Amino acid sequence: MSRTETVELTTLCLVQSEDAYLLQNRIKEDWKGYTLPGGHIEPGESIVDGIVREIKEETGLTILNPKLCGVKQFPIEDGRYIVFLFCTDQYEGELKSSAEGDMHWVKKTDLTSVNLVNDFNELLQVMLDDHLNEFQYVIEDDQWRIVLK
């Protein structure tokens, strides 16, 4: 049995202020809605450098001291898609939007009034709960199921 599989590496970051989260109103049809900014890690790029670059590209902000706060993963053909989850409340620069979507500071109390991506609440739960580390989609009986660990 081979221990090698295809892996796609990506990142997301929860950038937060005292009372709000920085969310992207994502325009692509896959995973459409308000979500966290992030993206693919380039070949040879460190994971931390990848999240700093992606946040700069999508938000105009330079994040400081991003902390790894979880992992999300789901199966893809011949392998898995891994998302390294970071959070920070330290950033500098001027907020801007990108071709990925418009950036908005959304108050924590207003999360229920925006069109969040389908799994946003579970994603946020893993990132904020010190007892959770992993968000995993598993397929059982041809059905996708979320497992939080």
C-alpha positions in Angstrom: 0.0 0.0 0.0 1.4 3.4 -1.0 1.6 6.1 1.6 1.8 8.8 -1.1 -1.2 10.7 -2.2 -2.1 13.8 -4.1 -2.4 16.8 -1.7 -3.6 20.3 -2.5 -2.4 22.8 0.2 -4.4 26.0 1.0 -4.9 28.5 3.8 -7.6 30.6 5.4 -7.2 33.3 8.1 -9.6 34.6 10.6 -8.5 38.3 10.9 -10.3 39.8 13.8 -10.8 43.1 15.5 -12.4 43.5 18.9 -15.9 43.1 17.6 -15.7 42.1 14.0 -14.2 39.5 11.6 -12.7 40.4 8.2 -14.8 38.4 5.6 -14.8 38.1 1.9 -18.0 38.1 -0.1 -16.7 35.4 -2.4 -18.0 35.6 -6.0 -16.9 32.3 -7.4 -19.7 29.8 -7.7 -17.9 27.1 -5.7 -18.1 28.1 -2.0 -20.0 31.3 -2.7 -20.9 33.7 0.1 -19.1 35.4 3.0 -16.0 33.5 4.1 -12.5 33.9 5.3 -9.8 35.2 3.0 -7.0 32.8 2.0 -5.8 30.7 -0.9 -3.3 28.2 -2.3 0.2 27.7 -1.1 2.7 28.0 -4.0 5.1 25.1 -4.6 8.2 25.5 -2.4 6.5 28.3 -0.3 6.3 28.0 3.4 2.8 27.6 4.9 3.1 30.8 6.9 4.6 32.8 4.0 1.6 31.5 1.9 -1.0 32.8 4.3 0.7 36.2 4.6 1.0 36.5 0.8 -2.7 35.4 0.2 -4.1 37.8 2.8 -2.0 40.7 1.3 -3.3 39.8 -2.2 -6.9 39.5 -1.2 -7.2 42.2 1.4 -4.3 44.7 1.0 -3.4 44.0 4.7 -0.2 42.6 5.9 -1.0 40.2 8.8 1.5 39.8 11.7 2.0 36.8 13.8 -0.5 34.5 12.3 -1.2 31.5 14.6 -2.1 28.1 13.3 -5.4 27.3 15.0 -6.7 24.2 13.1 -6.8 22.2 9.9 -9.6 21.5 7.5 -9.5 18.6 5.1 -11.6 16.8 2.6 -11.1 14.0 0.0 -10.3 14.8 -3.6 -9.5 12.4 -6.4 -6.5 10.2 -5.4 -5.9 12.3 -2.3 -7.0 15.2 -0.1 -7.4 18.9 0.0 -5.8 20.4 3.2 -6.6 23.9 4.5 -4.3 25.3 7.2 -6.4 27.6 9.5 -4.8 30.7 10.9 -6.0 33.5 13.1 -4.6 36.9 14.0 -5.7 40.2 15.4 -2.5 42.0 14.3 -2.3 43.6 10.8 -1.3 46.8 9.1 -2.1 48.5 5.8 -5.2 49.7 4.0 -8.1 47.3 3.4 -9.0 46.7 -0.3 -11.0 44.1 -2.2 -9.7 41.8 -5.0 -11.0 39.8 -7.9 -11.9 37.0 -5.4 -14.5 39.2 -3.7 -15.3 42.3 -1.7 -13.8 42.5 1.8 -16.0 43.6 4.7 -15.6 43.9 8.4 -18.6 42.1 9.7 -19.6 42.5 13.4 -19.7 39.2 15.3 -23.2 40.0 16.3 -24.2 40.5 12.6 -23.0 37.1 11.3 -26.5 35.7 11.1 -27.6 38.6 8.8 -25.1 37.9 6.0 -25.0 35.0 3.5 -22.2 32.8 5.0 -20.7 29.9 3.1 -22.3 26.6 4.1 -19.7 25.4 6.6 -18.7 28.7 8.1 -20.0 28.1 11.6 -18.2 24.7 11.9 -15.0 26.3 10.5 -15.3 29.2 13.1 -15.9 26.7 15.8 -12.7 24.8 15.1 -10.7 28.0 14.9 -12.0 29.4 18.2 -12.4 26.4 20.4 -9.1 25.4 22.1 -10.5 21.8 22.4 -10.8 21.4 18.6 -8.1 21.1 16.0 -9.6 19.5 12.9 -12.5 20.0 10.6 -12.8 17.0 8.3 -15.3 16.1 5.6 -15.7 12.3 5.3 -17.8 10.4 2.8 -20.0 7.6 4.2 -22.7 5.9 2.2 -22.2 8.4 -0.6 -23.0 11.3 1.8 -20.6 14.0 2.9 -20.4 14.4 6.7 -18.6 16.9 8.8 -16.4 15.6 11.7 -14.9 18.0 14.2 -12.0 16.8 16.4 
